[in-house]
Amino acid sequence: MYFDYAATSPMRKEAIDVYIEAALHFPGNTSSPHDEGTKANLLLQRCREQIAKKAGVPADGIYFTGSGTEGNILAILSMARNRKGMHVITSMAEHTSVHSAMTLLESEGFEVTKLPMNENGVISIGEVLAAIRPDTVLISIQHINPEIGTIQPVEKISSLAKKHGILFHTDCVQSFGKVDITRIEADAMTFSAHKIGGPKGCGAIYLSPHCLITPVFPGLTHEKGVRGGTVDTPAIAAFVEASQFAIDLKRLSYLRNLLKKELNGTLCKWIEADETEQFPGVIGMCIPGIEGQLVMLALNAKDIRISTGSACDTSAAAGTKAAIAMGLSIDEARQFFRISLGYGTTEEEVLELARSLAHVATEAAMI
């Protein structure tokens, strides 16, 4: 029973079929001038147009990458380094790749402001506004938090950034292909294939054609110099195929509410926002008195797969950044675990998950 879609989703059969077909019939390097290369490049451009359409952005701003991590780093560094100011705003709960890019910028003399989240796991517009300085060049705030599923007010933040002449990047790895992102007027966005049933090792970024950028690695030729390496055409074709399947948000909401109903009265504590600010497919939870890693191991023994961060080092724990950003203590953060639902999740699986969690919670209450 798989409840770790936020980490990665099983690849859709349709995407696998497209990958095989593209690998068989489009073997050329997209940069090669011969017929096979031209044919592969035509497929690549069609894929670029499809991803752009899904994101609601111009196709000439789409660049394919090897992952969402690479995309975040390339987008942030290439945009921040091209501006005169030396101040960047982000949040405490961003993906590790965003924090990595910020750490590198700090080593180059940039100042980085990392904003907390409120008790509901949402970034305050007022705090973003208060953090803006005359030398602020970039704001990078995720769309959907990968740990607790809260939806950040990126449309308002984007408008605020534009009003102050600041570039805005948003990590849409957890939202692309799941919710509508076409209304986000960002200068840069990041996407990933394997979160929606596509292949691992494939992603994309959008960089507005209206923004001047400084490539992280000068002199490269693929993807207009933004990213080096031979383009993985079959993976990109499979990415596009996976993106064509709509996520049934009503079904995910039903499954989420079913789990909540079944766990009502137990020690299980939900970490979430109001319904309007919450993506239903990602569930942050804790059981007071028991570390999240122990919950994960107990469920794993029952063939139920959930996610959690390491109990040994909360600063590196994937499941604790959001909890810390919300003001929870380190001990409370260590109790965190994540459940994430996807296109293959069944009602029967959710009921079994609820029974198992209730059992763990009952045992915790007896300790």
N, C-alpha and C positions, 0 to 999 in steps of 0.2 A: 504494500500500500504506500503510494508515493505522495508525500505532502511537502515537496521541496521545489516547486516550480519557480520560485523566485531566485533560486540558485541556478537552475537550468531545467529546461523542459525536455521530455523525450521528443526525439525528432519525429515529425509527422511522416507517415508513409508517403503522402503526396510529395513532400519535399525531398524525400530520399529518391523517389522515382525521377523527379526532375534533375536531381544531382547526377544520377546515373546517365540520363539522356544527354545532359550537357557535357559530361565527361567523355561520352562516346562520340558525340557529333560535333563538338566545338573544342578540339584539342589545341588550337593555336594560341600563341601568345598575343594578347590584344594589342601589343605595341609593334608586332611584326607587320611589315608592309605587304606580305604575300596574301593570297586569297584566304588561307586558313586563318591568318591573323585578322584580316578584315572581317571575316564572318564572325569570329569571336568578339571583335570590338563592336560590331553592330548589336550583338546580343547584350553586351555589357551596357551599351547606351540605352537600350530598351529597359534593362533592369534599373538603370539610374533614373529613368523617367517614372517608373512604377514606384520606386521608393520615394521619389520627390512628390508624386501625387498623393501618396499615403500620408506624407508629412505636411502637405500643403505649402511646399516651397519650390523655388525654381530648380530645375534639374541640373543647371550648371553650377549649383552650389553643393551638390552631393559628391562626396569622396568616399570610396570604399576602404575599409580598414580591416585589420586582422582581429579586432575585438572591440568591445565597448571601452575597456581599459585603455587601449591604444588611442581610441577616438577621443576620450576625455583629455588625455595628456596632450595630444596633438592640437586639439581645439583651444585649450586654455593657453598653452605656451605660445602658439602661433599668433594668437590675438593679443595677449598681454604684452608681449615683447615688442609689438609694433606701435605702442602708444608712448606718449611722453611722461605720463604720470607713473607713480611707483606704488599704488595702493590697490588692493583687490579685496572684494568681499565675497565670502562663501559661508557655509554653515558648518557646525560641528558634526553634523550627521551625514556628510557626503560620503560617497563611495571612496574606498581607499585610493583609487586611481586619481581622484580629484585632490585628495590630501597630498598624494605624492607630487603632483604637479605644483601644488601650492608650496610644498617644502622646497622644491627646486627654485621656485621664484624667490622665496625668502633668502636662499643662498646667494641669489643674484642682487640682493638689495631691496626687493619689494617688501612692503608691509602687508600682511594678510590679516583681515578681521574675520573671525569665525563666530557666527551668530548662533545662539542657543535656539531651542524650540520651546514653545509654551507647553503647558501641562497636557495639551491635546496632541502634541507632536507636530505642530505647525509653526512655520516661520512667521514672525510678526512683521507686517509691512512697516509699522512705525519704527521698528528696530533697524530695518534695512535703510529707511530714510535717515535715521539718526547716524548711521555708520558712514554715509556718503560724505566724502571730502572733495575738495577741489582737485586733488591729484588721483582720485579713484578712476581707474581705467576699465575695470571689468568686474562684473557680478556673475557668480556661478552658483546657481541654486538648482538642486534636483527637482524633477517634476513629481515623481512618486517615490517616497522613501522605501528602500528595498527591505528594511527590517520590520517596519510596522505598517507600511502601506498608506501612510498619510499623504494626501495630495496637497502639494505646496501651491500657494497663490502666484504661480509663475506669470500668468497673464498680467496681473497688477504689477509685479516686480519688473516685468519687461517694459511696461509703460513708464514706470518710474525711472528706469535706467535710460530710456530714450529721452525723457524730459530733461535729464541732466547730462546728456551727451556721453553716456557710459555704455560700453558694449555689454551684452547679456548672453550668457551661455547657460543652457539647461541640459542636465543629464536625463534623457528620456529612455534610458535602457529598460526601465520597468514599465514604461507607459506606451512606447511605440508598438502598434499592432494590437493594443488592448483597449485604449480609450482614444477619443478624438484629440489630436494635438494640433489640428490645422489652424486653431485660433491663437496659438502662441506665436507672437511676433518676436522671435528670438534672433540674435545675430549668429548663434551657433547652437546646434543640437547634436546629441549623441544617441545612436541606436545600436542594437545588438540582435543577431539572428537567433541565438540559441534560447532566448527567453520566450520565444513565440513558436517553438517547434521547428526552427531552422537548424543549420549545422553550427557546431562550435567553431571558433576561429574565424568568424566573419562578422563584420559590423559596418557601420557607416557613420559619417558625420556630415552635418550641414554647416557650411560656412557661407555666410551671405556674400554674394558676388559684389555687393556694394562696400564691403569692408576690406581694407588693405591688410594683408597678413604677412608675417615673416615665417617661412617654412622652418620647422625645427631642424631639419637636416638639409642644408642648401645643396643644390646641384643634382637632386634626384629628378627622375624623368617620369615615372609612373604617376597616375592620378594628378596630373598637372604640377608635379613637383611637391605636392603636399605629403605624399607618403610613398616610400620606396618599396620595391619588391614586385615580382610578377603577380598580376591580379588573379585571384582564384575564381575564375568564371563559373565553374560548376557550383561552388558554394554560394556565390552571389545569386545565381539563378534559383537555387533552393531557398535562399533567404526571401526572395521576392514571392515565391510560391507560398511559403509559410505565412507571409504577411497578408495574403488574400483571404485568410480565414478569420472571420469576426469572432471575437471573444464574447460569449453570452454573459453579460454582466448581471442580468436578472437571475440566471442560474447560479452564478457564483454567490450572489447575495442570499439566495435561498439556502445554499449549502452552509454559508457562514452563519446565518440565523438558526439553522438546524443545529449546528454545533453549539451555538450559544444557548439554545433552548435545552439541549441535552446536558449541558454542564451547569445549568442554573442550580444554585444551592451547594455547589462544590467550592473548594478553595481556589479554583482556577480564576485568575485575575486577568482581565483583558486590558491591553494597552492600545488605545485607539482614539481616533478623532470622532467628531460628529459625522453622521452618515454622509452628509454632503461633501465632506473633506476626507473621505475614506475610500480607498480602493478595496473592494470586497475580497479580492483574491489573496491578500497578504494579511496574516493575523499575528500580532505580537501578543505574547502571553507570559505569565509567570505563575508559579505556585509558591506562595510564601513559605520559607523554611527549607526549600530544596533547590539546589543549583540546577540551572537549565541543562547542563551537560548530563546530569544524572537522569533527568526526564528523558532526554534524547536517547540515552543508553537503554533505559527501561523499555521505551517504545521500539527501539531498534531490535531488541530481543524478541519482540512480537511481530517482526517484519513490517514495522511502520516507520517510515523515514521522515523525520522532521529535521530542523536545522537549529543550531545554537552556536554561540561563540565559546572560545576556550575559557575555562574557569581559572587558568593559570596566569593569564595576562590580559586584563580587561582592555588595555590600550590597543591591543592587537585583535581583540575579539570581534568578529564580524557582527555578532548579534547584540553588542552593547553600546555602540556609538549613539544610536537614537535614544536609548534609555538615559545615558549620561547627559546628552544634549537637553533632555526634558527635565533634568535636575534630580534624577534618581541617584541614590548613593551607589557606591561600588558594589556593596553587598546585594542591593536590589537588582543592579544590572546583571550580576552573576546568576540571578534567578531567571533571566530572560530566555525564552525560546521562541522560535518562529514556526508557524504552520503556513504553508502557501498552497493554494488550490489552482487547478488548471483545467484544460479541456478534457483530460482523461479522468478527473475525479468523479467518483460515483457517490450516490446517497448512502449506499451500504458501507462504503469505506469510511465516510464521515461518522456514521453511527458506531462503527468499530473503534475509530479513533476516540470518540467521546467516551465509550466504555473504558478504554484503556487509560485515558487521562483521568477519568473519575477514580479509577482504581489507584493510580499513582497518588492522586490528591488525598485519597482516604488514608493511604499508608503514611503520607507525609504528616497528616493530622494526628497520627498515633505516636509519632516520634517524640 
